[in-house]
Amino acid sequence: MTYPPDRFTGMTPYYHVDVFATVGYTGNSLAVFIDPPPLRAGQMLLITQELRHFETIFVTTLADPGTVRARVFDLSGELDFAGHPVLGAAGVLHELLGEGATRQWTVELPARTVQVTTRLGDGYLSAVLDQGRPELITPAAPLERDQIAESVGLTAADLDPELPPQIVSTGLRYLIVPVRAGALARARIARRDFEGFLGGLGAQFAYVLDAAAMEGRHWNNDGLLEDIATGSAAGCVAGYLFRHRRIRDGVPVSLAQGRFAGRPSQITITACGTPEEVSRVTVGGAVTVVGNGILRTLPAENQV
């Protein structure tokens, strides 16, 4: 069967990519829209919920071919910053441009502007996001180990005795919860008021980390959905581990995530500077374009 040339005129294309994966159907999936029609925030949220990826990114190209403006949504609403959508979008832009083995991108997000480098690999693209200087957040309340452990379904004895819970931000504030070997498999969101609990500490999200195994887990704050690979948190982990002298200046290391959700992913993290003064962190990984699709209709404004 063939279609008339104008079959899809006026419709809205998008791309389905897997990030932090060298092959499709692993890693963290994402929908990427490049230059969609003008959309309100509520319409973008409805599209994100319809497609059911963990996140969707809407990209607007600008006069400078290396600079784009982007908005990111998860299933609950808009995010000021997110790692894997930015990496995935840069990979799609590189593939669409089709020029050069290495490209540099400036991505303007609502809360900040970031730099991404993309490179052609063997059957996939790789992308590296410079998340800038990580910030160690002074907690709004004492970080009580027993309360933190219980909030993620563990006991104080499950926490790493050598590494303290801390709040770190590269745009989103993550409570890093280091745990002993074996505890990661039992971790879960165990408080109904988990988001309020984190907010009382000065954090927005939590990331449970087995620093010895270099593996982590993260969930939506309601605990209903586990993230596959959390780029924004990975940058915080890089800064945290460097401060505690677990990784070295400028040396890339691999952080695993997604195994417990059936989507194993590998995130490459790097921290630079000194443990006392971390100057910048980067987060990178493979970007695999799985497919593309077309929205034949968009949400009406009266639906939001």
Secondary structure, DSSP 4 states (H G I P E B T S, - for coil): ----TTTTTT-EEEEEEEES-SSTTSSEEEEEEESPPP--HHHHHHHHHHH--SEEEEEEE-SSTTEEEEEEEESSSEES--HHHHHHHHHHHHHHH---SEEEEEEE-SS-EEEEEEEE-SSSEEEEEEEE--EEEPPSS---HHHHHHHTT--GGGB-TTS--EEEESSSEEEEEEB-TTTGGG-----TTHHHHHHHHT-SEEEEEETTTTEEE-B-TTSS-B-S--HHHHHHHHHHHHHTTSS-TT--EEEEE-GGGT--EEEEEEEEE-SSSEEEEEEEEEEEEEEEEEESS---GGG-
